[in-house]
Structure formats: structure tokens, C-alpha cells
Amino acid sequence: MSTTPTPEEAREALRDVDRRRGQTAAAAGRSRWTWLAAGVFAVAYGVLADRYPDFLRTYGITIVVFLLLLSMAGNTRWGAALLRRPVRPRIAPSPAALLWSALVLALLIGGTALATALDVPHVWLWIGLFIGVLLAAAGPWWQHRVLTRVA
């Protein structure tokens, strides 16, 4: 009795692995509305920072603490169930991904600081708009790419 699978059995097993990987990625991912809401929130934050700076001086810390607590709650069983995210993947970041993330963050912070120093009009509005559109448009693509990459 041979334990070597036939070519058809091997193809079927690989298709099953791909199907299961897709199911896991779909269960682990955040829904599209989450990305759209994050984008809208980033745009609203930019508008508030630009048009009503006193509001953010008063409530800015409260908003940041709320978002931090929401993020932490999403990583608990209760919070994940509430946000309908039944699976939490464990993804080990690669050094290249960490380097790219650090570079993008440095460029964003540096660009914002430079634009503020040069007195570019409505810099917070433009930054909020850029980050909001980036979250809403590229967030689902990025999430799918990260969750379905092959180790």
C-alpha cells in the first residue's frame, strides 16, 4: 500500500489549503465599513484640527484615549466578538515590512512638520484628507495582502 498521493489528490489537497487560507483571511480581516469609518474619522479629525483648533485642544486627548481603548478592545475576545472579527491572526512582521512602515511614518511626520513650518495653508485639512482617503481606499487591499501572503 503506497502513501504517495496521486497527482489529482495532491492538486485537490493544495486547492483545499488555498480555500482554507482564504477562509481564515476573510474571518481575520476587518470589514470594509471599518476601513471607510476610519477614513471618514481621519478626514473629520483633519477638518477639526484645521478649522476648530480649540476643539482639539480641549478634546484631543479624550479622542486619542477613546481610539486607544477601542483598539485594545478589538484585541480581546469580547471586543472581537462585538466587532465581528472571530479570528485574530498572529502575523510576524518581516524586517523589510517594519523598515517600510518606519520610512512611511517618518515621511508623514517629516512632511507634516515641514508643511507646518513653511506655513502651508490648511495643512491639517490636507493631511487628514490624505490619510482618510488612503485608509478607505488602500486599507482593504493592504489587509488582504498581509493576511494572504505566503510565509
C-alpha positions in Angstrom: 0.0 0.0 0.0 1.5 3.3 -1.1 1.2 6.5 0.8 2.2 8.7 -2.1 -0.8 10.7 -3.3 -1.8 10.7 -6.9 -1.4 14.0 -8.9 -5.2 14.6 -8.7 -5.2 14.0 -4.9 -2.2 16.4 -4.5 -4.0 19.1 -6.6 -7.2 18.7 -4.5 -5.2 19.0 -1.3 -3.5 22.2 -2.5 -6.8 23.6 -3.6 -8.2 22.8 -0.1 -5.2 24.5 1.5 -5.8 27.6 -0.6 -9.5 27.6 0.2 -8.9 27.3 3.9 -6.3 30.1 3.8 -8.8 32.3 2.1 -11.5 31.5 4.7 -9.1 32.3 7.5 -8.1 35.6 5.9 -11.8 36.5 5.4 -12.5 35.7 9.1 -9.5 37.6 10.4 -10.0 40.7 8.3 -11.8 43.8 9.3 -14.9 44.6 7.3 -14.9 47.3 4.6 -17.1 49.6 6.7 -14.4 49.7 9.4 -11.9 51.0 6.8 -14.4 53.5 5.5 -15.3 54.7 9.0 -11.6 55.1 9.8 -11.1 57.1 6.7 -14.1 59.4 7.5 -12.8 59.8 11.0 -9.3 60.8 9.8 -10.8 63.4 7.4 -13.1 64.7 10.2 -10.1 64.9 12.5 -8.1 66.9 9.9 -11.0 69.3 9.4 -11.4 69.8 13.1 -7.7 70.4 13.6 -7.7 72.9 10.7 -11.0 74.8 11.3 -11.5 74.4 15.0 -8.2 74.0 16.8 -9.7 75.0 20.1 -11.9 72.0 20.0 -9.0 69.6 19.6 -7.0 71.4 22.3 -9.9 70.7 24.6 -11.0 67.2 23.5 -7.9 65.9 21.6 -6.6 63.7 24.4 -10.1 62.3 25.0 -10.4 61.3 21.3 -6.9 59.7 21.3 -7.7 57.8 24.6 -11.0 56.6 23.2 -9.3 55.3 20.0 -6.6 53.6 22.0 -9.3 51.8 24.2 -11.2 50.8 21.0 -8.0 49.4 19.5 -7.3 47.5 22.7 -10.9 46.2 23.0 -10.6 44.9 19.4 -7.8 42.6 20.6 -9.9 40.9 23.3 -12.3 38.1 22.8 -15.2 40.3 23.9 -14.2 43.2 21.7 -13.5 41.0 18.7 -16.9 39.4 19.0 -18.5 42.8 19.3 -16.7 44.0 16.2 -17.5 40.6 14.4 -13.9 39.6 14.0 -13.9 36.0 15.1 -10.2 35.2 14.3 -7.2 37.2 15.3 -4.2 36.3 13.2 -0.7 36.2 14.5 1.4 37.8 11.9 5.2 38.1 12.4 6.3 41.2 10.7 9.2 40.9 8.4 12.2 43.2 8.8 11.5 44.7 5.3 7.9 45.5 6.3 9.0 47.1 9.5 11.5 49.2 7.6 8.9 50.4 5.0 6.5 51.2 7.8 9.1 53.2 9.6 10.0 55.0 6.4 6.4 55.9 5.6 5.8 57.1 9.2 9.0 59.2 9.1 8.0 60.8 5.8 4.5 61.5 7.0 5.7 63.1 10.2 8.5 65.0 8.4 6.2 66.2 5.7 3.7 67.4 8.2 6.3 69.2 10.3 7.9 70.8 7.2 4.5 71.9 5.8 3.6 73.4 9.2 7.0 75.2 9.5 6.5 76.6 6.0 3.0 77.9 6.9 1.3 75.9 4.2 -2.4 76.9 4.4 -4.8 74.2 5.7 -2.0 71.6 6.3 -4.1 69.6 8.8 -7.0 69.5 6.4 -4.8 68.1 3.6 -3.1 65.6 5.9 -6.4 64.4 7.3 -7.8 64.1 3.7 -4.8 62.2 2.5 -4.8 59.8 5.4 -8.6 59.3 5.2 -8.6 58.5 1.5 -5.5 56.3 2.0 -7.3 54.3 4.8 -10.6 54.0 3.0 -9.1 53.1 -0.4 -5.9 51.2 0.3 -6.8 49.7 3.7 -8.8 46.7 2.5 -6.2 45.9 -0.2 -3.3 46.1 2.3 -5.2 43.9 4.8 -5.9 41.3 2.1 -2.3 41.3 1.0 -0.9 40.9 4.6 -3.4 38.1 5.5 -2.9 36.1 2.3 0.8 36.3 1.9 2.7 33.0 1.9 5.2 32.6 4.7 
